Amino acid sequence: MSHAPQIRIPATYLRGGTSKGVFFRLDDLPEAARQPGPARDGLLLRVIGSPDPYEKQIDGMGGATSSTSKTVILSKSSRPGYDVDYLFGQVSIDKPFVDWSGNCGNLSAAVGPFAISSGLLDPARVPRNGVAVVRIWQANIGKTIIAHVPMTDGEVQETGEFELDGVTFPAAEVQLEFLDPAADEDGAGGSMFPTGHLVDALDVPGVGIFDVTMINAGIPTIFLKAADLGYSGTELQGAINSDPEALRRFELIRAHGALRMGLIEQLEQAATRQHTPKVAIVAPPAAYLSSSGKPVVAEDIDVLVRAMSMGKLHHAMMGTAAVAIGTAAAIPGTLVNLAAGGGKRGSVRFGHPSGTLRVGAEAVEQGGEWKVVKAVMSRSARVLMEGWVRVPGSV
């Protein structure tokens, strides 16, 4: 019996923010995988090592967490005013699907550096020293990201002194601007609050009725008060991820919230749309020890936030969820804003399991509706490995 040999595909393994993933140029993919569909999904699943019933992804590049089971495809943009098109695929660990429904805010920090080093930008737009401005079209959700990438001697600067809680080593700072993050794909401006309310009562059969803020900014997110679920908001991963009943409740809340937000038409569809929406709990500031053992002082933060990603409590904070947090905090009356003390604010510093993060948001009220102009945060990115990934040719 003959077996197809392995094929190799140019790829780069990068860390972006508190995530890491395998990056591809679209033109480097096998021809069948250059278009959306089963061939592309099958390839990326095999690259990452999914589906894996052992949930370890030993036979692939994934790291068996939602933060490390990620893929990115970049191409030169044909859209006026943009440099690159950025497509993100969240690969399920134990199930055979890739979720294309949302963006990864953390890996967004690595898109600009990868685009520059891969020759996807016009060289005239890249300074030898200073800051390169990369105009990114986020193709999953039709939104604009502006990345400010430091350059030194004609190369992307990756080393530096910028520290990011959730990442062990310092690196160079990459500032990201998420423009009009609640806009529709055509840029016309979507509904930031899908139900038209800042706070809704969400009835989750078998779990309870909860006050929630459901917002579409950065990524669709459902915010609840931590106390309503019996939490303090200072929990680390072990407190929730080791509790199967807690995970079941969060998933039911997420599914019913997705239905209420109009993201799905039937409840069972939530099972194959795990990347969105996110679920997060909020609470007023309190002191705690982060997962690294570093103390977080209550006076240094405005609000506590813990967020679920792909069915588990995230070890830090997803970048897109940070946009949602910053936006919700800027709008008086949301649960995030109220937990942070109320009032209008232009930025918020929140505590997450790995430490703290500051995000700014410009929100304005127009005709009785809130709109966010942009959200801004800093991340870092670094190439971990570059070369080729190999997969069996039968894929």
KEFITI-257881 format. One line per 3 residues: number of its first residue (from 1); for each residue x negated, y, z of C-alpha. Coordinates in steps of 0.25 Angstrom, whole numbers. Example, Ala and Ser with C-alpha at 12.3 -4.5 7.8 and 13.67 -1.06 7.14 Angstrom:
! residues 2
1> -49,-18,31 | -55,-4,29
END
This chain:
! residues 395
1> 0,0,0 | -6,13,-4 | -5,26,5
4> -6,40,0 | -19,47,5 | -18,59,13
7> -17,73,7 | -24,86,12 | -18,99,13
10> -25,112,16 | -20,117,30 | -24,126,42
13> -21,123,56 | -19,136,63 | -14,141,77
16> -5,153,77 | -1,158,90 | 3,147,99
19> 6,137,88 | -3,130,77 | 1,124,64
22> -4,119,50 | -4,130,40 | -3,128,25
25> -4,136,12 | 8,133,4 | 0,130,-8
28> -8,120,-1 | 3,111,2 | 6,99,-7
31> 16,104,-18 | 28,96,-13 | 26,103,1
34> 25,117,-5 | 41,118,-5 | 50,116,7
37> 55,102,9 | 52,88,14 | 38,88,7
40> 34,100,15 | 40,95,28 | 34,81,26
43> 20,87,24 | 21,96,36 | 26,85,45
46> 15,76,41 | 4,87,43 | 9,90,57
49> 12,75,61 | 27,75,62 | 36,69,65
52> 29,62,76 | 38,54,86 | 26,54,96
55> 27,70,95 | 11,71,95 | 9,74,80
58> -4,66,81 | -4,63,66 | -3,78,61
61> -7,92,64 | 4,95,74 | 2,97,89
64> 15,91,94 | 21,104,98 | 30,114,91
67> 18,124,92 | 9,114,84 | 18,107,74
70> 18,119,64 | 15,121,49 | 14,134,41
73> 14,136,26 | 9,149,20 | 10,155,6
76> 7,168,-1 | 20,176,0 | 27,180,-13
79> 36,190,-5 | 32,204,-6 | 26,210,6
82> 21,196,12 | 8,189,12 | 12,175,15
85> 24,166,17 | 24,158,30 | 32,145,32
88> 32,138,45 | 36,124,48 | 38,119,62
91> 35,104,62 | 44,95,71 | 35,86,79
94> 44,73,80 | 54,75,69 | 52,76,54
97> 55,90,51 | 48,104,49 | 56,116,54
100> 56,128,45 | 66,136,52 | 57,146,59
103> 44,153,60 | 32,150,69 | 28,164,75
106> 15,158,81 | 10,152,68 | 14,165,62
109> 1,171,68 | -7,161,59 | 0,164,46
112> -8,177,43 | -21,171,47 | -19,159,38
115> -13,167,27 | -26,176,26 | -36,164,28
118> -29,156,17 | -29,167,7 | -14,169,6
121> -16,184,8 | -21,195,-2 | -35,197,2
124> -33,212,0 | -23,211,12 | -33,205,22
127> -43,215,28 | -57,210,31 | -56,215,45
130> -44,220,53 | -30,214,52 | -23,207,40
133> -8,209,40 | -1,197,34 | 13,198,30
136> 20,185,32 | 34,180,27 | 39,169,37
139> 46,160,27 | 54,152,37 | 62,163,42
142> 59,174,32 | 52,184,41 | 40,193,41
145> 28,192,49 | 16,201,49 | 3,195,54
148> -9,204,58 | -21,195,56 | -35,200,61
151> -46,199,51 | -61,199,53 | -72,199,42
154> -61,194,32 | -56,182,40 | -44,180,49
157> -49,183,64 | -44,171,72 | -53,173,85
160> -50,184,95 | -46,188,109 | -31,187,107
163> -25,178,118 | -11,171,116 | -5,163,127
166> -2,149,122 | -15,149,114 | -28,145,122
169> -38,154,114 | -39,168,110 | -39,172,95
172> -36,184,86 | -23,191,87 | -13,190,76
175> -1,200,77 | 12,196,71 | 24,204,67
178> 37,197,65 | 45,207,56 | 60,208,58
181> 60,194,64 | 75,193,64 | 77,196,49
184> 83,187,39 | 75,180,29 | 78,190,18
187> 74,201,28 | 88,207,30 | 88,205,45
190> 94,194,52 | 102,193,65 | 93,193,76
193> 104,188,85 | 111,177,77 | 124,178,86
196> 124,193,87 | 121,193,102 | 109,195,111
199> 114,184,120 | 124,173,118 | 129,161,126
202> 124,148,120 | 133,136,123 | 124,123,123
205> 133,111,126 | 127,102,137 | 117,113,141
208> 124,126,144 | 128,140,139 | 116,150,139
211> 114,164,136 | 105,165,124 | 98,175,115
214> 98,169,101 | 88,178,92 | 82,176,79
217> 69,184,79 | 56,177,76 | 64,164,77
220> 78,160,81 | 77,159,97 | 87,156,108
223> 84,163,121 | 89,158,134 | 87,162,149
226> 78,152,155 | 86,152,168 | 98,147,161
229> 91,134,158 | 85,133,172 | 71,139,168
232> 62,150,173 | 56,154,160 | 42,150,165
235> 42,136,161 | 31,129,153 | 32,118,143
238> 32,107,152 | 44,112,160 | 53,111,148
241> 46,101,138 | 46,90,148 | 61,91,150
244> 69,84,139 | 82,89,145 | 77,104,144
247> 72,102,129 | 86,96,126 | 93,108,132
250> 84,118,124 | 86,110,111 | 101,111,113
253> 101,126,116 | 92,128,104 | 102,120,95
256> 114,127,100 | 107,140,99 | 103,137,84
259> 117,134,81 | 122,147,87 | 111,155,80
262> 116,149,67 | 102,142,64 | 109,129,62
265> 123,125,58 | 124,112,66 | 118,109,80
268> 110,96,75 | 102,105,65 | 94,111,77
271> 86,97,77 | 80,100,64 | 78,115,67
274> 69,114,79 | 60,127,76 | 72,136,77
277> 78,142,86 | 69,143,98 | 74,142,112
280> 68,151,123 | 71,154,137 | 68,167,144
283> 67,172,158 | 62,185,165 | 47,186,168
286> 41,176,178 | 27,172,182 | 22,158,177
289> 10,150,173 | 8,148,158 | 5,135,152
292> -10,138,153 | -9,142,168 | -10,157,165
295> -1,165,174 | 10,173,167 | 14,185,176
298> 28,189,176 | 24,204,175 | 17,201,162
301> 29,196,154 | 43,201,151 | 50,188,149
304> 48,173,150 | 51,164,138 | 50,150,135
307> 53,144,121 | 56,131,115 | 50,127,102
310> 53,114,94 | 60,108,107 | 49,111,117
313> 45,123,125 | 34,131,118 | 21,132,125
316> 20,147,122 | 29,155,113 | 33,153,98
319> 29,166,90 | 43,167,84 | 50,165,97
322> 41,176,103 | 47,185,92 | 61,181,97
325> 57,184,111 | 51,198,108 | 63,201,99
328> 73,197,110 | 66,204,121 | 67,217,113
331> 82,216,112 | 89,220,125 | 99,210,129
334> 93,197,124 | 89,186,134 | 75,189,132
337> 76,203,134 | 84,202,147 | 74,192,152
340> 63,202,149 | 70,213,157 | 79,219,147
343> 78,232,139 | 72,234,125 | 57,230,123
346> 47,230,112 | 39,218,117 | 40,207,127
349> 29,199,134 | 35,185,137 | 30,173,145
352> 29,159,138 | 23,146,143 | 9,149,138
355> 9,164,143 | 14,177,137 | 17,183,124
358> 20,198,120 | 29,200,108 | 34,213,103
361> 47,216,95 | 54,228,89 | 69,227,90
364> 79,237,86 | 94,238,87 | 101,242,74
367> 116,242,73 | 118,234,85 | 109,223,81
370> 95,221,85 | 84,219,75 | 69,216,77
373> 59,224,69 | 47,215,72 | 41,207,83
376> 26,207,85 | 17,197,93 | 2,193,93
379> -3,179,90 | -16,173,86 | -20,162,76
382> -32,153,72 | -35,143,62 | -38,129,69
385> -41,121,57 | -41,122,42 | -42,112,31
388> -32,101,26 | -21,93,33 | -20,79,28
391> -7,71,26 | -3,58,20 | 0,60,5
394> 13,53,7 | 18,65,14
END
